[in-house]
Every structure is written in structure tokens, then in C-alpha cells.
């Protein structure tokens, strides 16, 4: 991944649409190509942006993934992905 030095969140969901909790891991995107590792058990649970006090512990249930800009600052952003893998 290569970015712009801004803060992002990698999100995972275990439900198929609708309203349910999601889990997020925040990171700062380096301005040079870098390989990242996000441990599932460090994804914090959220529901409508509020902490739910649990971490993700069932990677076999991942249904959707996403990336959000999470520094709450308006403006341009840049993030490039080469590949994503789950282990």
C-alpha cells in the first residue's frame, strides 16, 4: 500500500448488509510502498461509530471489507493498493 500520510481505517463486517456492528483497524498510510499486517483480534468493534467494547475474533465470518478516511479532515486523499490477502 502507498498513501499520503493520512489516517485511514480498514473495516470488516460479518453480516450481509443492513445495520450491524463493524470492526475497524486504524493506520497511517505511508508515503512509500509498504506492506501492512492487521491482526484480526486488534480490530475494534463499532456500531454507528461508537465503540462496542469487543474485538473481532471470527475471521471465517468476514463478509465485507472496506477502507475509510478516518482523520476527520476535509480535502484530497490518495491511497493505492497492490494486493490484499487474508491469513
C-alpha positions as CSV (number, residue, x, y, z in Angstrom):
1,X,0.0,0.0,0.0
2,X,1.1,3.6,-0.6
3,X,-0.6,6.6,0.7
4,X,-0.4,10.2,1.6
5,X,0.4,10.2,5.3
6,X,-3.2,10.5,6.4
7,X,-5.1,8.2,8.8
8,X,-7.4,5.5,7.4
9,X,-9.4,2.7,8.8
10,X,-9.6,-0.8,7.4
11,X,-13.1,-2.2,8.1
12,X,-14.5,-5.7,8.2
13,X,-18.1,-6.8,8.6
14,X,-19.5,-10.2,9.4
15,X,-23.1,-9.5,8.3
16,X,-24.6,-9.3,4.8
17,X,-25.8,-5.7,4.6
18,X,-28.3,-3.9,6.9
19,X,-27.3,-2.4,10.1
20,X,-24.9,-4.3,12.3
21,X,-21.6,-3.8,14.0
22,X,-18.4,-3.4,12.0
23,X,-14.8,-3.7,13.1
24,X,-12.1,-1.2,12.3
25,X,-8.3,-1.1,12.5
26,X,-6.8,2.4,12.1
27,X,-3.5,3.1,10.4
28,X,-1.5,5.9,8.8
29,X,-0.7,5.3,5.2
30,X,3.0,5.7,4.5
31,X,4.0,7.8,1.5
32,X,6.2,5.0,0.1
33,X,5.2,1.4,-0.8
34,X,4.9,-0.6,2.4
35,X,3.4,-4.0,3.4
36,X,0.9,-3.9,6.3
37,X,-0.3,-6.6,8.6
38,X,-3.6,-6.0,10.5
39,X,-4.3,-8.7,13.2
40,X,-8.0,-9.6,13.3
41,X,-8.1,-9.6,17.1
42,X,-7.0,-5.9,17.1
43,X,-10.0,-4.7,15.0
44,X,-12.2,-2.7,17.4
45,X,-15.9,-3.1,17.3
46,X,-18.1,-0.2,16.3
47,X,-21.8,0.4,15.9
48,X,-22.8,3.7,14.2
49,X,-19.3,5.0,15.0
50,X,-19.4,4.2,18.7
51,X,-17.1,1.6,20.4
52,X,-19.0,-1.6,21.4
53,X,-16.2,-2.9,23.7
54,X,-15.3,-6.0,21.7
55,X,-12.7,-7.0,19.1
56,X,-13.2,-9.3,16.1
57,X,-12.4,-12.9,16.7
58,X,-14.0,-14.9,13.9
59,X,-12.2,-14.3,10.6
60,X,-14.0,-17.1,8.9
61,X,-17.2,-14.9,9.1
62,X,-15.8,-11.9,7.1
63,X,-18.4,-10.9,4.5
64,X,-17.3,-7.4,3.5
65,X,-14.2,-5.2,3.7
66,X,-13.7,-1.5,3.3
67,X,-11.3,1.4,3.7
68,X,-12.3,4.7,5.1
69,X,-10.5,8.0,5.6
70,X,-10.7,8.4,9.3
71,X,-8.8,11.6,10.2
72,X,-12.0,13.8,10.0
73,X,-10.2,16.4,7.8
74,X,-11.7,17.5,4.5
75,X,-9.6,17.5,1.4
76,X,-8.0,15.4,-1.2
77,X,-6.6,12.0,-0.4
78,X,-4.6,9.3,-2.1
79,X,-4.3,5.6,-1.4
80,X,-3.0,2.9,-3.7
81,X,-3.4,-0.9,-3.0
82,X,-1.4,-3.5,-4.8
83,X,-3.0,-6.6,-3.2
84,X,-5.0,-7.8,-0.1
85,X,-4.7,-11.3,1.4
86,X,-6.3,-12.9,4.5
87,X,-4.4,-15.5,6.5
